[in-house]
Amino acid sequence: MKVWVKSNNLIDSIFLYLFFILVVGFFLSGRDFAHLNLKAFNLPAYITELFLISTIAIIFINSIFLKDGKIFLDSKQRIEFLLFYIIFIISLARGLISYHDIVFTLRQSAIIYYSIFYFLIPIILDNFKKIKIYFSLLVVCTSILILVRLFGVKIQGLGSFDYYYISMSLIFLLFYSSLIRTPVLRLFLYSLVLIHLTIVVLSKVRAVWVGLFLAILFIIYMNFMIPVLRKNQKKILMLGIIAFLILVIILPIVLIFHPLSVEGIENEFISIFRFRDMTNKSANNVRWRLMVWNDFINKSLEKPVFGYGFGKAFMSETVIEEFGFLPPGGEDWTDPHNSYLSILFRTGIVGLIVFFIIIFRFFKLSISFISKCGNEKIRVYIASILTTIVFILGTSLFMVVLEGPFLGVFLWINMGLVISLMSVYKIKVNSNGKILNV
């Protein structure tokens, strides 16, 4: 028995360190880290896929995954996930049979199989200490990226998609600051929030701005709909307002020393609404998206129920006629820069509906749990994670998010973190119903 316990502790540690290496690689290098690959039978084996395959294999070998059936019995979403994976198998089989491009088919199918992280995270991060380490790594890594950005340091591969991870860190710091009682530490966190927000604004990425705007709306929603969070939410909203006002004061100063930066922000913002009247790159980008979306929807309606399956190449004829060029890199396919249209095109209305059911049910269960949870720290952590998920889902409207490992896995990782925190809370409440400290 002791040998079994030691063996499992060793395996748990291996899982934990490998996972932390994976996410730190994403936080610091994004796409460059994700695209590291080895060749296996002439197929590219990427870092994320290697992690998933090795982790699942070891879990099955050691019978952890099936032990007492806890992983599945604790999940109240097993039916919708079962449907999700049935759609995955159907779409994958259709793609392999119809399009004969194994690599491209598997690449597109990642939009579903990355959801495995939802089930792996409660196994890997099975206590509050590990979850805190994960968030500490997020904040430390994004702080490094901010320092690199501020000092103009150029290192190959470092800081790819940094605005995405900095936004996730910003949301966590907003919520975490409401738990801090020490004035000095609170002031330090407030400063970090302001710096994070400044970097996100200066990044000039409209999709991230939209994601953060929706996240703010969700915070306001929680303030009204979840009474138990109102004390924390008032602090969060007040901090957000103060940070925004300070940023408004800072921007004119930046305008004096770096006028092109602020002008670029203005162009990016205005182009969202007035793209028809503008001829700059930002406005053209909006028009490009609308053309691609229109073609994607029209093409999807030709096979509306189950879509085309994975591996179907798509090229926007309207874009070629209007702009006369292929996408950057010369690929013979176009990505819609909208993850929901990608799901629709590849798995049809059925796949998209099942995906939305998973998300809707997840939020319903999570918000219900927060309302009943007696531990402030766990409530705040879950609320911050849910807000991060809203940010990711909002950003997915205008970027290639859910399709790629360095961005998409964090939807499922965050959902898994919520499930893990729920499990931690259940363990911390004894048989008499007394709430224990985390």
C-alpha positions in Angstrom: 0.0 0.0 0.0 2.8 2.4 0.9 4.5 1.7 -2.4 1.3 2.5 -4.3 1.0 5.8 -2.4 4.6 6.8 -3.2 4.2 5.7 -6.8 1.1 7.9 -7.2 2.8 10.9 -5.4 5.7 10.6 -7.9 3.3 10.5 -10.8 1.3 13.4 -9.5 4.5 15.4 -9.2 5.5 14.5 -12.8 2.1 15.6 -14.0 2.3 18.8 -12.1 5.8 19.8 -13.2 5.0 19.0 -16.9 1.9 21.0 -16.7 3.6 24.0 -15.2 6.3 23.8 -17.9 3.6 23.7 -20.5 1.7 26.8 -19.3 4.9 28.8 -18.5 6.1 28.1 -22.1 2.7 29.4 -23.4 2.8 32.4 -21.1 6.3 33.5 -22.1 6.5 32.4 -25.8 2.9 31.6 -27.0 3.0 30.4 -30.5 6.7 29.8 -30.7 6.6 27.3 -27.8 3.4 25.7 -29.0 4.9 25.1 -32.5 7.9 23.2 -31.2 7.5 19.7 -32.6 9.1 16.4 -33.1 8.5 14.0 -36.0 6.7 10.8 -35.2 5.9 8.5 -38.3 6.4 11.6 -40.5 3.7 13.4 -38.5 4.5 16.6 -36.4 4.1 15.9 -32.7 3.5 19.2 -31.0 4.2 20.0 -27.3 0.5 20.2 -26.3 -0.4 17.0 -28.0 2.6 15.2 -26.5 1.6 16.4 -23.1 -2.0 15.2 -23.5 -1.1 11.8 -24.9 1.5 11.0 -22.3 -0.6 12.3 -19.4 -3.7 10.3 -20.5 -1.6 7.2 -21.1 0.0 7.3 -17.6 -3.4 8.0 -16.0 -4.9 4.9 -17.6 -1.9 2.7 -16.8 -2.1 3.6 -13.1 -5.9 3.4 -13.0 -6.2 6.9 -11.5 -8.6 8.0 -14.1 -11.1 5.2 -13.3 -10.5 5.0 -9.6 -13.9 5.0 -7.9 -15.3 6.6 -11.0 -14.8 10.0 -9.3 -13.7 12.0 -12.3 -16.9 11.2 -14.2 -19.3 10.9 -11.4 -18.4 14.3 -10.0 -18.9 15.9 -13.5 -22.5 17.0 -13.9 -21.8 17.7 -17.6 -20.9 14.2 -18.7 -23.9 13.9 -21.1 -23.1 17.0 -23.1 -19.4 16.2 -23.2 -20.3 12.7 -24.4 -22.3 14.3 -27.3 -19.3 16.6 -27.9 -16.9 13.7 -28.3 -19.4 11.8 -30.5 -19.4 14.8 -32.8 -15.6 14.8 -32.7 -15.4 11.2 -33.8 -17.9 11.7 -36.6 -16.2 14.9 -37.9 -12.7 13.4 -37.6 -13.7 10.2 -39.5 -15.4 12.3 -42.2 -12.3 14.4 -42.5 -9.9 11.5 -42.8 -12.0 9.8 -45.3 -13.0 12.8 -47.4 -9.9 15.0 -47.5 -7.0 12.7 -47.1 -4.8 15.2 -45.3 -4.1 13.7 -41.9 -2.1 16.6 -40.5 -4.6 19.2 -41.5 -7.5 17.2 -40.3 -5.9 16.5 -36.9 -4.9 20.2 -36.7 -8.5 21.3 -37.1 -9.9 18.7 -34.7 -7.9 20.3 -31.9 -10.8 22.7 -31.4 -12.6 19.8 -29.6 -9.9 17.5 -28.2 -8.3 20.4 -26.3 -11.4 20.1 -24.0 -9.6 17.1 -22.4 -7.9 19.7 -20.2 -11.3 20.2 -18.5 -11.0 16.6 -17.1 -7.2 16.7 -16.6 -7.0 19.8 -14.5 -8.9 18.5 -11.5 -6.5 15.6 -11.4 -3.3 17.7 -11.8 -4.3 20.7 -9.7 -6.1 18.8 -6.9 -5.5 21.1 -4.0 -5.6 24.8 -3.4 -1.8 25.1 -3.0 -1.3 23.9 -6.6 -4.0 26.2 -7.9 -2.3 29.2 -6.2 1.0 28.2 -7.8 -0.6 28.2 -11.2 -1.9 31.8 -10.7 1.5 32.8 -9.2 3.2 31.6 -12.4 0.7 33.5 -14.5 1.4 36.8 -12.7 5.1 36.3 -12.6 5.3 35.4 -16.3 3.1 38.3 -17.4 5.2 40.7 -15.1 8.3 39.5 -17.0 6.6 40.2 -20.3 5.6 43.7 -19.1 9.2 44.4 -18.1 10.4 43.2 -21.5 7.9 45.4 -23.2 8.7 48.5 -21.1 12.4 48.2 -21.6 12.2 47.4 -25.2 14.0 44.1 -24.9 13.8 42.0 -28.1 14.2 38.3 -27.6 13.2 35.8 -30.3 9.9 34.1 -29.4 9.5 35.9 -26.1 6.2 37.8 -25.7 4.1 36.2 -28.5 0.5 37.1 -27.8 1.5 38.7 -24.5 -1.6 40.9 -24.5 -3.8 37.8 -24.1 -2.0 36.4 -21.1 -1.5 39.9 -19.6 -5.3 40.3 -19.8 -5.9 37.0 -18.0 -3.5 38.1 -15.3 -5.2 41.5 -15.1 -8.5 39.9 -14.4 -7.1 37.7 -11.7 -5.3 40.6 -10.0 -8.5 42.6 -10.0 -10.3 39.9 -8.0 -7.3 38.8 -5.9 -6.8 42.4 -4.7 -10.2 42.3 -3.0 -8.9 39.5 -0.7 -5.8 41.4 0.5 -5.9 43.2 3.8 -2.3 44.4 4.0 -2.2 48.0 2.8 1.4 47.8 1.3 0.6 44.6 -0.6 -2.7 46.0 -1.7 -1.0 49.1 -3.1 1.5 46.9 -5.0 -1.3 44.9 -6.5 -3.2 48.1 -7.5 0.0 49.3 -9.3 0.3 45.9 -11.1 -3.4 46.2 -12.2 -2.7 49.7 -13.6 0.4 48.6 -15.5 -1.3 45.5 -16.9 -4.2 47.6 -18.1 -1.9 50.2 -19.7 0.0 47.5 -21.6 -3.3 45.9 -22.9 -4.5 49.3 -24.1 -1.2 50.0 -25.8 -1.2 46.6 -27.5 -3.9 48.0 -29.9 -5.6 44.6 -30.2 -9.3 45.2 -30.7 -10.4 41.6 -30.0 -8.8 41.8 -26.6 -10.5 45.1 -25.9 -13.9 43.5 -26.7 -13.1 40.5 -24.5 -12.2 42.8 -21.6 -15.4 44.9 -22.2 -17.5 41.8 -22.0 -15.6 40.7 -18.9 -16.5 44.0 -17.3 -20.2 43.5 -18.1 -20.0 40.1 -16.5 -18.5 41.6 -13.4 -21.4 44.0 -13.2 -23.8 41.1 -13.8 -22.3 39.1 -10.9 -22.6 42.2 -8.7 -26.4 42.3 -9.2 -27.1 38.5 -9.5 -24.8 37.0 -6.9 -25.4 38.8 -3.5 -22.7 36.9 -1.7 -20.1 38.5 -4.0 -21.2 42.1 -3.7 -18.7 43.1 -1.0 -15.8 41.9 -3.2 -17.4 43.2 -6.4 -17.7 46.7 -5.1 -13.9 46.7 -4.4 -13.2 45.3 -7.8 -15.4 47.8 -9.7 -14.0 50.7 -7.7 -10.4 49.6 -8.5 -11.3 49.2 -12.1 -12.8 52.7 -12.3 -9.8 54.3 -10.5 -7.4 52.4 -12.9 -9.3 53.6 -15.9 -9.3 57.2 -14.7 -5.6 57.1 -14.0 -5.1 55.6 -17.5 -7.0 58.5 -19.0 -4.6 60.9 -17.3 -1.5 58.8 -18.4 -2.4 58.7 -22.1 -2.0 62.4 -22.7 1.5 62.2 -21.2 2.2 59.3 -23.6 0.9 61.4 -26.4 3.5 64.0 -25.8 6.5 61.5 -25.9 5.0 58.9 -28.2 2.3 60.5 -30.3 2.1 57.7 -32.9 1.2 55.1 -30.2 -1.8 57.0 -29.0 -2.8 57.9 -32.5 -2.7 54.1 -33.3 -5.0 53.4 -30.4 -7.5 56.0 -31.6 -7.5 54.6 -35.1 -8.0 51.0 -33.8 -10.9 52.1 -31.7 -12.7 54.3 -34.2 -12.2 51.7 -37.0 -14.5 49.4 -35.1 -17.5 51.7 -35.8 -16.4 53.7 -38.8 -14.6 51.2 -40.9 -16.7 52.0 -44.0 -15.5 55.6 -44.0 -11.8 54.8 -43.4 -9.1 53.4 -45.7 -6.4 52.5 -43.2 -5.1 49.0 -42.3 -7.4 48.8 -39.3 -10.6 49.5 -41.3 -9.5 47.1 -44.1 -9.0 44.5 -41.4 -12.6 44.9 -40.3 -13.9 44.7 -43.9 -11.8 41.6 -44.5 -13.4 39.9 -41.5 -16.9 40.7 -42.6 -16.3 39.4 -46.1 -14.8 36.1 -44.7 -17.6 35.7 -42.2 -20.2 36.2 -44.9 -18.5 33.6 -47.1 -18.1 31.2 -44.2 -21.7 31.4 -43.2 -22.9 30.9 -46.7 -20.7 27.9 -47.2 -21.7 26.5 -43.8 -25.4 26.7 -44.8 -24.7 24.2 -47.6 -24.1 21.6 -45.0 -25.8 23.0 -41.9 -26.4 20.0 -39.7 -23.0 18.3 -39.2 -20.8 20.7 -41.2 -17.9 19.6 -43.5 -15.9 17.7 -40.9 -12.3 18.4 -40.0 -9.8 18.9 -42.7 -11.9 20.9 -45.2 -9.9 23.8 -46.7 -11.8 27.0 -47.2 -10.9 30.1 -49.3 -12.9 33.3 -49.3 -13.6 34.1 -52.9 -14.9 37.6 -51.9 -11.6 38.4 -50.3 -9.7 37.4 -53.4 -12.0 39.4 -55.6 -11.9 42.5 -53.4 -8.2 42.5 -52.3 -6.7 40.1 -54.8 -4.4 38.2 -52.4 -4.1 35.0 -50.4 -3.8 35.1 -46.6 -0.4 35.8 -45.1 2.0 32.9 -45.7 0.2 32.0 -49.0 -1.9 29.2 -47.5 -4.7 27.9 -49.6 -7.2 28.3 -46.8 -8.7 31.1 -44.8 -9.5 31.1 -41.1 -12.5 33.2 -40.2 -10.9 34.7 -37.1 -14.0 33.7 -35.3 -13.9 30.4 -33.3 -17.7 30.0 -33.4 -17.8 30.1 -37.2 -15.0 27.6 -37.2 -17.0 25.2 -35.1 -20.1 25.8 -37.3 -18.2 25.1 -40.5 -16.5 21.9 -39.2 -19.2 20.4 -37.0 -22.4 22.1 -38.2 -25.2 23.6 -36.1 -25.3 20.4 -34.0 -21.7 20.8 -32.9 -22.1 24.5 -32.2 -25.3 24.0 -30.2 -23.6 21.3 -28.1 -20.6 23.6 -27.5 -22.9 26.4 -26.3 -24.8 23.9 -24.1 -21.5 22.9 -22.4 -20.7 26.6 -21.8 -24.2 27.6 -20.6 -24.5 24.6 -18.2 -21.0 25.2 -16.9 -21.8 28.8 -16.0 -25.1 27.8 -14.5 -23.5 25.2 -12.3 -20.6 27.5 -11.3 -22.8 30.5 -10.4 -25.1 28.2 -8.4 -22.0 26.9 -6.5 -20.7 30.4 -5.8 -24.1 31.4 -4.3 -23.9 28.5 -1.9 -20.2 28.5 -1.2 -19.2 29.5 2.3 -15.6 30.2 1.7 -14.8 33.8 0.5 -11.4 32.9 -1.1 -12.9 30.1 -3.2 -15.8 32.3 -4.2 -13.5 35.0 -5.4 -11.2 32.7 -7.2 -14.1 31.0 -9.1 -15.6 34.4 -9.9 -12.2 35.6 -11.4 -11.9 32.4 -13.4 -15.5 32.8 -14.8 -14.6 36.3 -15.8 -11.5 35.1 -17.5 -13.6 32.6 -19.4 -16.0 35.4 -20.5 -12.9 37.3 -21.7 -11.7 34.2 -23.7 -15.1 33.6 -25.2 -15.4 37.3 -26.2 -11.9 37.4 -27.7 -12.9 34.3 -29.7 -15.4 36.4 -31.6 -12.6 38.2 -33.5 -9.4 36.0 -33.2 -8.2 32.5 -33.8 -8.5 31.4 -30.2 -10.1 28.1 -29.6 -8.5 26.5 -32.6 -4.9 26.9 -31.3 -3.1 25.4 -28.3 -1.4 28.5 -26.9 -4.7 30.4 -26.6 -7.5 27.8 -26.8 -6.4 25.4 -24.1 -7.0 28.2 -21.5 -10.7 28.0 -22.0 -10.7 24.4 -20.9 -7.9 24.9 -18.3 -10.0 27.6 -16.6 -13.1 25.5 -16.7 -11.1 22.6 -15.1 -9.8 25.0 -12.4 -13.4 25.8 -11.4 -14.2 22.1 -11.1 -11.0 21.6 -9.1 -12.0 24.4 -6.7 -15.4 22.9 -6.3 -13.8 19.6 -5.3 -11.4 21.4 -2.9 -14.3 23.0 -1.2 -16.2 19.8 -0.8 -13.2 18.1 0.7 -12.7 21.1 3.1 -16.2 20.9 4.5 -16.4 18.2 7.2 -19.3 15.9 7.9 -20.8 18.4 10.4 -21.1 21.0 7.7 -18.5 23.3 9.3 -16.5 25.3 6.8 -12.8 24.8 7.1 -10.1 27.3 6.1 -8.4 26.8 2.7 
